[in-house]
């Protein structure tokens, strides 16, 4: 008795479902790894600050006004992403598409405000490195740059997701890509709020 050969189409569909099932756990693992990296940065900041305060070599300065603007923008973008997921689950694909593009624009606005914030720091005499620099300022540049790099990945994710939505890749029963993009975006939002509060109060 011969064993029937597996249906290639069925095997392909099973593999696709397995990949879908593994997508969220893998994303959470990546988020945990990134969280540890940000925790390491802020821990380094605290250690450096404690050491330099003892020698009165820690420069205190106000955070740029544009950092406040970027905080408001990224919170708004996260609210929009909550709405996007809700619309996707309801099958309102038009609203979902519009929300994705709005979130993308807000994400780009965040990046612009960050760059303007760095310019504000530089104009006020806070430098990343070189003559006149201080570890206090260098840490702020390093921490915010590290987050902005991750934001670039988030913006790219939103861009790809928005194009897929525009091409009709998502339906009410298939919104995994939307959910993954939203989870990552909310993570970036949470991290920035944490970093902003950290830098604001631990001066």
N, C-alpha and C positions, 0 to 999 in steps of 0.2 A: 504493500500500500504506500503510495507516494504522498509526501507531505505537500499540501497546497502552498504555492508560492505566495508570499505576502503581497497585498495590493500596494503598489508604489504610491498611489494617491493617498491611501489611508495612512501609510507610514509617514508621508510628508505632513499630513494634517496632525498626526499625533505629535510629531516633532515640533510643529508650530505651537501646539497647545502647551507642550512642556516648556518651551521658551517663554511663552506668555506667563506661565505659572512661576517661573524663576525670575522674571523681570523685577517685580517689586522687592523680593528679598535681596536681590543683588544691589538694587538701588539703596536700600536701607543699610547694607553693609558699607557701600561707598560713602554714604552720609555719615556713618559712624566714624569712618576713617578720616574724613574731612573735619569732623568735629574735634577729633583728637589733635589734628594739626592746628586748628584755631586755638584750642585750649593750650597747646604748647607755646604758641606765640604770646598769648596774654600772660602766661606764667613767666615767660622770659622777660616780658615788660615789667612785671611786678618785682622780680628779682633784681633787675637792673635799676629800677627806681629806688628800691630799698637800699641798695648799695651806694648809689650816688647821693641820696638824700643825706646820708651820714657825712658825706664830704661836702655838702652844700653845692653840689655840681649838677643839680637837676633843674632844668629850665621849665618854668611853668608858663603856659600861654593858653589863650582861649581857642576852642575849636572853631573852624571856619563857619561862617553863617550858611554857606552852601551845603555843609554837612547836614544841617537841620532841614534844608529843602529836600535833599536826597532821601532823608529818612521819611519825610511825609510822602514822597513819590513812591518809594518802594512799598510802604504800607498800603497805599492806594492800589498799587499793582497787584498785591497779594489778595486784596478784597475782590478785585476784578477776576482774578483766577478762581476764587471760590465760586463766583457767579458763573464763570465759564464752565466749570465742571457740572454745576447744577443744570445749566442749559443743555449740556451734552447729554446728561441722563434723561432729560425730558424730551430729547429728540429735536430741540430747537437748534438746528445746525447753523442757521443764519446768525443767531445771537452768539453762538459759540465761536464762530469765525470772527465776528466783530470784536468780541472780548479778547481773543488771542492777539489781534493786531493792536488793540489798545494797551494790553499788558506789555507787548513788545516795545511800543513807543515809550511807555513809562520806564521800562528797563533801560532804554537808551538815554532817556532823560536823567536817570540816576547816574549813569556813567558820566554824562556831561557835567552834572553838578559836582561829582567827585573831582573831575579835572579842574573845574573852577575853584574848588576848595583847595586843591594843591597850589594853584596859582595864588590864592589868597594867603596861604601859609607862607609861600616864598616871598611875596610882597611885604609881609609883616616881619621878615627876618628869620623865619623858621625854615632851615634847609635840611635836606636829606643827608648830605655828606659835604665834605670840604670845609674850608675856612669859615668859621662862625657857626658851624653846626653843633648840635647837642644831642646826646642819645634820646632825650625826651621827644624831640622832633623826628629823629630818625625812626624811632619805634612807630610813631603815628603814620608816617609814610609807608613803612614796611607792612604794617597790619592792614591799612586800608588798600594798599596795592594788592596784597594777597587776596583780599576779598574781591577786589575788582576783577582779578583774573578769573575767579570762579563765577563772577557775574557775567563775564564774557561768554563762558560756557553756557550759562543759563539763558542768555540772550540768543545764542546760537540754537539752543534747544527749542526755545519759543519760535524762532524763525522757521526751523524745520517743521515743527508741529503745525504752525499756521499755514505753511505751504501744503502740507498733507491734508489739512482740513479743507483748504481751498480746492484741492483735487478730489475731494469726496472720499478720502480714505477712512473717515470715521462715521459711525452710525450710532444710534441710541444703544445698540447692543455691542458695540465695539469701540470703547473709549479708553482703552488701556493707555494708549499713547498720551492722551489728554491728562489722565490721572498721574502718570509718571512725571510729565512736565510740570504739573501743578505741585506735586510733592517736592520736587527739586527746587522750584521757585519759592515755595513757602519756607523751605530750609534756608535759602539764601536771604530771605526777608528776616527770618528769626535771627540768623547769625549777625546781620548788620545791626539790628536793634540791640543785640547783646554787646557787640563791639562798640557801638556808639555810646551806650550807657556806661560801658566799662571805661572808655576814654574820657567821658564827660565827668565821671565821679572820682575816678582814680587818677588824679592829676598830680 
